[in-house]
Amino acid sequence: MESSYAEERKKLYQAIIEDPTGIRSQEWYTKNAELYEQQHKNHDFMYHKECMEIFKKTVSQKDCKVIDFAMGTGVMGEMLRKMASKQQTGPREHKDRRREAPKTPLSISARSNEDAGRSRRQRHLLLLSSSKEGNVRKSFSKKSLTRQLRNEGYTGQLDGMDRNPSMLKFAKAKGIYTNIWTVDIGPEKIKEIDDDSYDNGVVAGSVGRGQVEFNSLSTMIRAIKTGGYLFITMSQFHTQYEEFTIKALENLCDKWNAEGLCHLVQCVEGMHTSTAGGYVFVLRRGSKEQ
């Protein structure tokens, strides 16, 4: 079954390469929703663990109200309910520029070869934070990360939305969300929710070509109260496209900061899967000066 899922994942990436509109990728999720739900935990995904680790280090309020954007089958919701480790203070404010992937689209075989070359290169999470002395590296091994996870989940209201009804069927069955909406998230205001109505938000594994675009993040952050955070993950695969480079996000965040909407707090380079790189971005509602 797992090998079958891996083969299906290759078809998903091929759909993303060939169809930036997202129609074909959504057809994939509709067809494979049950397979996705069954195999996600068995696959080598890392993005949700890395996102949750940063969430826990940033958010100390256990009863905060959270919105899960592009939620899929509710993987992040499960982690929010079940896992919380010792809380720390929020992240230092900075922007880390990382080396970007080539803009020329990669074929499946080329990308597989590239991944294989670095397949076991990173067995840890690399967090980059700035200090007066410069960049400071902190690494968390997979084993120590597992030990930090506790069954002391967040208890506040948890809402979510996704464009795919087949995926939402499994999220609803978990019984952990107060409200679930079927919404195709774009740059327009989300009518189902009010501005400034959530303490924090997450959008994990869903940002990229044929999925949620960078310019839609402004719509999501408006739902977060001033001072709250939006935690975002993205596979490094998507940075080969100009509209999903780190520079493209920085430019948007500079614009949003000037408007007083939000600013980029962290850009963390880590792993999307055990063999493929990824990022966690943290946006904070309000300008830097607020």
Contacts in CASP RR format, 6 or more apart in sequence:
PFRMAT RR
TARGET T0000
AUTHOR 0000-0000-0000
METHOD contacts of the structure
MODEL  1
MESSYAEERKKLYQAIIEDPTGIRSQEWYTKNAELYEQQHKNHDFMYHKE
CMEIFKKTVSQKDCKVIDFAMGTGVMGEMLRKMASKQQTGPREHKDRRRE
APKTPLSISARSNEDAGRSRRQRHLLLLSSSKEGNVRKSFSKKSLTRQLR
NEGYTGQLDGMDRNPSMLKFAKAKGIYTNIWTVDIGPEKIKEIDDDSYDN
GVVAGSVGRGQVEFNSLSTMIRAIKTGGYLFITMSQFHTQYEEFTIKALE
NLCDKWNAEGLCHLVQCVEGMHTSTAGGYVFVLRRGSKEQ
1 35 0 8 1.000
1 38 0 8 1.000
1 39 0 8 1.000
2 39 0 8 1.000
2 42 0 8 1.000
2 43 0 8 1.000
4 35 0 8 1.000
5 32 0 8 1.000
5 35 0 8 1.000
5 36 0 8 1.000
5 38 0 8 1.000
5 39 0 8 1.000
5 42 0 8 1.000
5 43 0 8 1.000
6 43 0 8 1.000
8 28 0 8 1.000
8 32 0 8 1.000
8 35 0 8 1.000
9 43 0 8 1.000
10 108 0 8 1.000
11 28 0 8 1.000
12 25 0 8 1.000
12 28 0 8 1.000
12 32 0 8 1.000
13 108 0 8 1.000
13 111 0 8 1.000
13 237 0 8 1.000
14 108 0 8 1.000
15 22 0 8 1.000
15 24 0 8 1.000
15 25 0 8 1.000
15 27 0 8 1.000
15 28 0 8 1.000
16 22 0 8 1.000
16 24 0 8 1.000
16 25 0 8 1.000
16 209 0 8 1.000
16 210 0 8 1.000
16 211 0 8 1.000
17 105 0 8 1.000
17 107 0 8 1.000
17 108 0 8 1.000
17 209 0 8 1.000
18 24 0 8 1.000
19 25 0 8 1.000
19 210 0 8 1.000
20 209 0 8 1.000
20 210 0 8 1.000
20 241 0 8 1.000
21 210 0 8 1.000
22 210 0 8 1.000
22 211 0 8 1.000
25 210 0 8 1.000
25 211 0 8 1.000
26 163 0 8 1.000
26 164 0 8 1.000
29 36 0 8 1.000
29 72 0 8 1.000
29 164 0 8 1.000
29 166 0 8 1.000
29 167 0 8 1.000
30 164 0 8 1.000
30 165 0 8 1.000
30 166 0 8 1.000
33 73 0 8 1.000
33 164 0 8 1.000
33 166 0 8 1.000
33 167 0 8 1.000
33 169 0 8 1.000
33 170 0 8 1.000
34 170 0 8 1.000
36 73 0 8 1.000
36 167 0 8 1.000
37 73 0 8 1.000
37 170 0 8 1.000
40 73 0 8 1.000
40 75 0 8 1.000
43 273 0 8 1.000
44 273 0 8 1.000
44 274 0 8 1.000
44 275 0 8 1.000
45 272 0 8 1.000
45 273 0 8 1.000
46 125 0 8 1.000
46 270 0 8 1.000
46 271 0 8 1.000
46 272 0 8 1.000
46 273 0 8 1.000
46 274 0 8 1.000
47 204 0 8 1.000
47 205 0 8 1.000
47 233 0 8 1.000
47 235 0 8 1.000
47 271 0 8 1.000
47 272 0 8 1.000
47 273 0 8 1.000
47 278 0 8 1.000
47 280 0 8 1.000
48 75 0 8 1.000
48 76 0 8 1.000
48 79 0 8 1.000
48 204 0 8 1.000
48 205 0 8 1.000
48 233 0 8 1.000
49 79 0 8 1.000
49 145 0 8 1.000
50 125 0 8 1.000
50 233 0 8 1.000
50 268 0 8 1.000
50 270 0 8 1.000
50 271 0 8 1.000
50 280 0 8 1.000
51 76 0 8 1.000
51 202 0 8 1.000
51 204 0 8 1.000
51 231 0 8 1.000
51 233 0 8 1.000
51 280 0 8 1.000
52 76 0 8 1.000
52 79 0 8 1.000
52 80 0 8 1.000
52 83 0 8 1.000
53 85 0 8 1.000
53 125 0 8 1.000
53 140 0 8 1.000
53 145 0 8 1.000
53 148 0 8 1.000
54 91 0 8 1.000
54 127 0 8 1.000
54 231 0 8 1.000
54 266 0 8 1.000
54 268 0 8 1.000
54 280 0 8 1.000
54 282 0 8 1.000
55 80 0 8 1.000
55 200 0 8 1.000
55 202 0 8 1.000
55 229 0 8 1.000
55 231 0 8 1.000
56 83 0 8 1.000
56 84 0 8 1.000
56 85 0 8 1.000
56 87 0 8 1.000
57 87 0 8 1.000
57 88 0 8 1.000
57 90 0 8 1.000
57 91 0 8 1.000
58 88 0 8 1.000
58 90 0 8 1.000
58 91 0 8 1.000
58 229 0 8 1.000
58 231 0 8 1.000
58 282 0 8 1.000
59 87 0 8 1.000
59 90 0 8 1.000
59 154 0 8 1.000
59 199 0 8 1.000
59 200 0 8 1.000
59 229 0 8 1.000
60 87 0 8 1.000
60 88 0 8 1.000
60 89 0 8 1.000
61 199 0 8 1.000
62 84 0 8 1.000
62 152 0 8 1.000
62 153 0 8 1.000
62 154 0 8 1.000
62 155 0 8 1.000
62 156 0 8 1.000
63 154 0 8 1.000
63 155 0 8 1.000
63 156 0 8 1.000
64 154 0 8 1.000
64 156 0 8 1.000
64 199 0 8 1.000
64 200 0 8 1.000
65 156 0 8 1.000
65 157 0 8 1.000
65 158 0 8 1.000
65 159 0 8 1.000
65 197 0 8 1.000
65 198 0 8 1.000
65 199 0 8 1.000
65 200 0 8 1.000
66 80 0 8 1.000
66 154 0 8 1.000
66 156 0 8 1.000
66 157 0 8 1.000
66 158 0 8 1.000
66 159 0 8 1.000
66 198 0 8 1.000
66 199 0 8 1.000
66 200 0 8 1.000
66 201 0 8 1.000
66 202 0 8 1.000
67 158 0 8 1.000
67 159 0 8 1.000
67 160 0 8 1.000
67 161 0 8 1.000
67 193 0 8 1.000
67 198 0 8 1.000
67 200 0 8 1.000
67 201 0 8 1.000
67 202 0 8 1.000
67 220 0 8 1.000
67 223 0 8 1.000
67 224 0 8 1.000
68 74 0 8 1.000
68 76 0 8 1.000
68 77 0 8 1.000
68 80 0 8 1.000
68 158 0 8 1.000
68 159 0 8 1.000
68 160 0 8 1.000
68 161 0 8 1.000
68 177 0 8 1.000
68 201 0 8 1.000
68 202 0 8 1.000
68 203 0 8 1.000
69 160 0 8 1.000
69 161 0 8 1.000
69 185 0 8 1.000
69 201 0 8 1.000
69 202 0 8 1.000
69 203 0 8 1.000
69 206 0 8 1.000
69 212 0 8 1.000
69 220 0 8 1.000
70 161 0 8 1.000
70 162 0 8 1.000
70 163 0 8 1.000
70 185 0 8 1.000
70 203 0 8 1.000
70 205 0 8 1.000
70 206 0 8 1.000
70 207 0 8 1.000
70 211 0 8 1.000
70 212 0 8 1.000
71 77 0 8 1.000
71 160 0 8 1.000
71 161 0 8 1.000
71 162 0 8 1.000
71 167 0 8 1.000
71 168 0 8 1.000
71 171 0 8 1.000
71 177 0 8 1.000
71 180 0 8 1.000
72 162 0 8 1.000
72 164 0 8 1.000
72 167 0 8 1.000
72 168 0 8 1.000
72 170 0 8 1.000
72 171 0 8 1.000
72 206 0 8 1.000
73 167 0 8 1.000
73 168 0 8 1.000
73 170 0 8 1.000
73 171 0 8 1.000
74 170 0 8 1.000
74 171 0 8 1.000
74 174 0 8 1.000
74 176 0 8 1.000
74 177 0 8 1.000
75 204 0 8 1.000
76 202 0 8 1.000
76 204 0 8 1.000
77 158 0 8 1.000
77 174 0 8 1.000
77 176 0 8 1.000
77 177 0 8 1.000
78 174 0 8 1.000
78 176 0 8 1.000
80 153 0 8 1.000
80 154 0 8 1.000
80 158 0 8 1.000
80 202 0 8 1.000
81 153 0 8 1.000
81 154 0 8 1.000
81 158 0 8 1.000
81 176 0 8 1.000
82 151 0 8 1.000
82 153 0 8 1.000
83 149 0 8 1.000
83 150 0 8 1.000
83 151 0 8 1.000
83 152 0 8 1.000
83 153 0 8 1.000
84 149 0 8 1.000
84 150 0 8 1.000
84 152 0 8 1.000
84 153 0 8 1.000
84 154 0 8 1.000
85 148 0 8 1.000
85 149 0 8 1.000
85 150 0 8 1.000
86 148 0 8 1.000
91 129 0 8 1.000
91 265 0 8 1.000
91 266 0 8 1.000
91 282 0 8 1.000
92 129 0 8 1.000
92 130 0 8 1.000
92 131 0 8 1.000
93 263 0 8 1.000
93 265 0 8 1.000
93 284 0 8 1.000
93 288 0 8 1.000
94 129 0 8 1.000
94 130 0 8 1.000
94 265 0 8 1.000
94 266 0 8 1.000
95 250 0 8 1.000
95 253 0 8 1.000
95 264 0 8 1.000
95 267 0 8 1.000
96 128 0 8 1.000
96 130 0 8 1.000
96 135 0 8 1.000
96 266 0 8 1.000
96 267 0 8 1.000
96 268 0 8 1.000
96 269 0 8 1.000
97 246 0 8 1.000
97 247 0 8 1.000
97 250 0 8 1.000
97 267 0 8 1.000
98 128 0 8 1.000
98 246 0 8 1.000
98 267 0 8 1.000
98 269 0 8 1.000
98 279 0 8 1.000
100 239 0 8 1.000
100 245 0 8 1.000
100 246 0 8 1.000
100 247 0 8 1.000
101 236 0 8 1.000
101 237 0 8 1.000
101 239 0 8 1.000
101 240 0 8 1.000
102 240 0 8 1.000
103 240 0 8 1.000
103 241 0 8 1.000
103 242 0 8 1.000
103 245 0 8 1.000
104 240 0 8 1.000
105 240 0 8 1.000
105 241 0 8 1.000
106 114 0 8 1.000
106 237 0 8 1.000
106 240 0 8 1.000
111 237 0 8 1.000
115 275 0 8 1.000
115 276 0 8 1.000
116 275 0 8 1.000
118 275 0 8 1.000
119 274 0 8 1.000
119 275 0 8 1.000
120 275 0 8 1.000
122 270 0 8 1.000
122 271 0 8 1.000
122 277 0 8 1.000
123 141 0 8 1.000
123 142 0 8 1.000
124 139 0 8 1.000
124 140 0 8 1.000
124 141 0 8 1.000
124 142 0 8 1.000
125 139 0 8 1.000
125 140 0 8 1.000
125 142 0 8 1.000
125 145 0 8 1.000
125 270 0 8 1.000
125 271 0 8 1.000
126 137 0 8 1.000
126 138 0 8 1.000
126 139 0 8 1.000
126 268 0 8 1.000
126 269 0 8 1.000
126 270 0 8 1.000
127 137 0 8 1.000
127 138 0 8 1.000
127 139 0 8 1.000
127 140 0 8 1.000
127 268 0 8 1.000
128 135 0 8 1.000
128 136 0 8 1.000
128 137 0 8 1.000
128 267 0 8 1.000
128 268 0 8 1.000
128 269 0 8 1.000
129 135 0 8 1.000
129 136 0 8 1.000
129 138 0 8 1.000
129 266 0 8 1.000
130 136 0 8 1.000
140 148 0 8 1.000
157 178 0 8 1.000
158 176 0 8 1.000
158 177 0 8 1.000
158 178 0 8 1.000
159 177 0 8 1.000
159 178 0 8 1.000
159 179 0 8 1.000
159 180 0 8 1.000
159 181 0 8 1.000
159 193 0 8 1.000
159 198 0 8 1.000
160 171 0 8 1.000
160 177 0 8 1.000
160 179 0 8 1.000
160 180 0 8 1.000
160 181 0 8 1.000
161 180 0 8 1.000
161 181 0 8 1.000
161 182 0 8 1.000
161 183 0 8 1.000
161 185 0 8 1.000
161 190 0 8 1.000
161 192 0 8 1.000
162 168 0 8 1.000
162 171 0 8 1.000
162 182 0 8 1.000
162 183 0 8 1.000
163 182 0 8 1.000
163 183 0 8 1.000
163 184 0 8 1.000
163 185 0 8 1.000
164 182 0 8 1.000
165 182 0 8 1.000
168 180 0 8 1.000
168 182 0 8 1.000
171 177 0 8 1.000
171 180 0 8 1.000
172 180 0 8 1.000
181 192 0 8 1.000
181 193 0 8 1.000
183 190 0 8 1.000
183 192 0 8 1.000
185 212 0 8 1.000
185 216 0 8 1.000
185 219 0 8 1.000
185 220 0 8 1.000
186 212 0 8 1.000
186 213 0 8 1.000
186 215 0 8 1.000
186 216 0 8 1.000
186 219 0 8 1.000
187 213 0 8 1.000
187 215 0 8 1.000
187 216 0 8 1.000
187 218 0 8 1.000
187 219 0 8 1.000
188 219 0 8 1.000
189 195 0 8 1.000
189 219 0 8 1.000
189 222 0 8 1.000
190 219 0 8 1.000
190 220 0 8 1.000
190 223 0 8 1.000
193 223 0 8 1.000
194 223 0 8 1.000
195 222 0 8 1.000
195 223 0 8 1.000
196 222 0 8 1.000
196 223 0 8 1.000
196 224 0 8 1.000
196 225 0 8 1.000
196 226 0 8 1.000
197 223 0 8 1.000
197 225 0 8 1.000
198 223 0 8 1.000
198 224 0 8 1.000
198 225 0 8 1.000
199 224 0 8 1.000
199 225 0 8 1.000
199 228 0 8 1.000
200 224 0 8 1.000
200 228 0 8 1.000
200 229 0 8 1.000
200 230 0 8 1.000
200 231 0 8 1.000
201 220 0 8 1.000
201 223 0 8 1.000
201 224 0 8 1.000
201 229 0 8 1.000
201 230 0 8 1.000
201 231 0 8 1.000
202 230 0 8 1.000
202 231 0 8 1.000
202 232 0 8 1.000
203 212 0 8 1.000
203 217 0 8 1.000
203 220 0 8 1.000
203 230 0 8 1.000
203 231 0 8 1.000
203 232 0 8 1.000
203 233 0 8 1.000
204 231 0 8 1.000
204 232 0 8 1.000
204 233 0 8 1.000
205 211 0 8 1.000
205 233 0 8 1.000
205 234 0 8 1.000
205 235 0 8 1.000
205 272 0 8 1.000
206 212 0 8 1.000
207 213 0 8 1.000
207 214 0 8 1.000
207 217 0 8 1.000
207 232 0 8 1.000
207 233 0 8 1.000
207 234 0 8 1.000
207 238 0 8 1.000
207 244 0 8 1.000
208 214 0 8 1.000
208 234 0 8 1.000
208 235 0 8 1.000
208 238 0 8 1.000
208 241 0 8 1.000
208 244 0 8 1.000
209 238 0 8 1.000
209 241 0 8 1.000
209 243 0 8 1.000
209 244 0 8 1.000
213 243 0 8 1.000
214 243 0 8 1.000
214 244 0 8 1.000
214 248 0 8 1.000
214 249 0 8 1.000
214 252 0 8 1.000
215 252 0 8 1.000
217 230 0 8 1.000
217 232 0 8 1.000
217 252 0 8 1.000
217 283 0 8 1.000
218 252 0 8 1.000
218 256 0 8 1.000
218 261 0 8 1.000
218 262 0 8 1.000
220 230 0 8 1.000
221 230 0 8 1.000
221 256 0 8 1.000
221 261 0 8 1.000
221 262 0 8 1.000
221 283 0 8 1.000
221 285 0 8 1.000
222 261 0 8 1.000
224 230 0 8 1.000
224 262 0 8 1.000
224 285 0 8 1.000
225 285 0 8 1.000
226 285 0 8 1.000
226 286 0 8 1.000
226 290 0 8 1.000
227 284 0 8 1.000
227 285 0 8 1.000
227 286 0 8 1.000
227 290 0 8 1.000
228 284 0 8 1.000
228 285 0 8 1.000
229 265 0 8 1.000
229 282 0 8 1.000
229 283 0 8 1.000
229 284 0 8 1.000
229 285 0 8 1.000
230 262 0 8 1.000
230 282 0 8 1.000
230 283 0 8 1.000
230 284 0 8 1.000
230 285 0 8 1.000
231 280 0 8 1.000
231 281 0 8 1.000
231 282 0 8 1.000
232 280 0 8 1.000
232 281 0 8 1.000
232 282 0 8 1.000
232 283 0 8 1.000
233 272 0 8 1.000
233 278 0 8 1.000
233 279 0 8 1.000
233 280 0 8 1.000
233 281 0 8 1.000
234 244 0 8 1.000
234 272 0 8 1.000
234 278 0 8 1.000
234 279 0 8 1.000
234 281 0 8 1.000
235 272 0 8 1.000
235 276 0 8 1.000
235 277 0 8 1.000
235 278 0 8 1.000
236 272 0 8 1.000
236 276 0 8 1.000
236 277 0 8 1.000
236 278 0 8 1.000
236 279 0 8 1.000
237 272 0 8 1.000
237 276 0 8 1.000
238 244 0 8 1.000
239 245 0 8 1.000
239 246 0 8 1.000
242 248 0 8 1.000
246 267 0 8 1.000
246 279 0 8 1.000
249 264 0 8 1.000
249 267 0 8 1.000
249 281 0 8 1.000
250 264 0 8 1.000
253 262 0 8 1.000
253 263 0 8 1.000
253 264 0 8 1.000
253 283 0 8 1.000
256 262 0 8 1.000
256 263 0 8 1.000
257 263 0 8 1.000
257 264 0 8 1.000
257 286 0 8 1.000
257 287 0 8 1.000
257 288 0 8 1.000
258 287 0 8 1.000
259 287 0 8 1.000
260 286 0 8 1.000
260 287 0 8 1.000
260 290 0 8 1.000
261 285 0 8 1.000
261 286 0 8 1.000
261 287 0 8 1.000
262 283 0 8 1.000
262 284 0 8 1.000
262 285 0 8 1.000
262 286 0 8 1.000
262 287 0 8 1.000
263 283 0 8 1.000
263 284 0 8 1.000
263 286 0 8 1.000
263 287 0 8 1.000
263 288 0 8 1.000
264 281 0 8 1.000
264 282 0 8 1.000
264 283 0 8 1.000
265 282 0 8 1.000
265 283 0 8 1.000
265 284 0 8 1.000
266 280 0 8 1.000
266 281 0 8 1.000
266 282 0 8 1.000
267 279 0 8 1.000
267 280 0 8 1.000
267 281 0 8 1.000
268 279 0 8 1.000
268 280 0 8 1.000
268 281 0 8 1.000
268 282 0 8 1.000
269 277 0 8 1.000
269 278 0 8 1.000
269 279 0 8 1.000
270 277 0 8 1.000
270 278 0 8 1.000
270 279 0 8 1.000
270 280 0 8 1.000
271 277 0 8 1.000
271 278 0 8 1.000
272 278 0 8 1.000
END
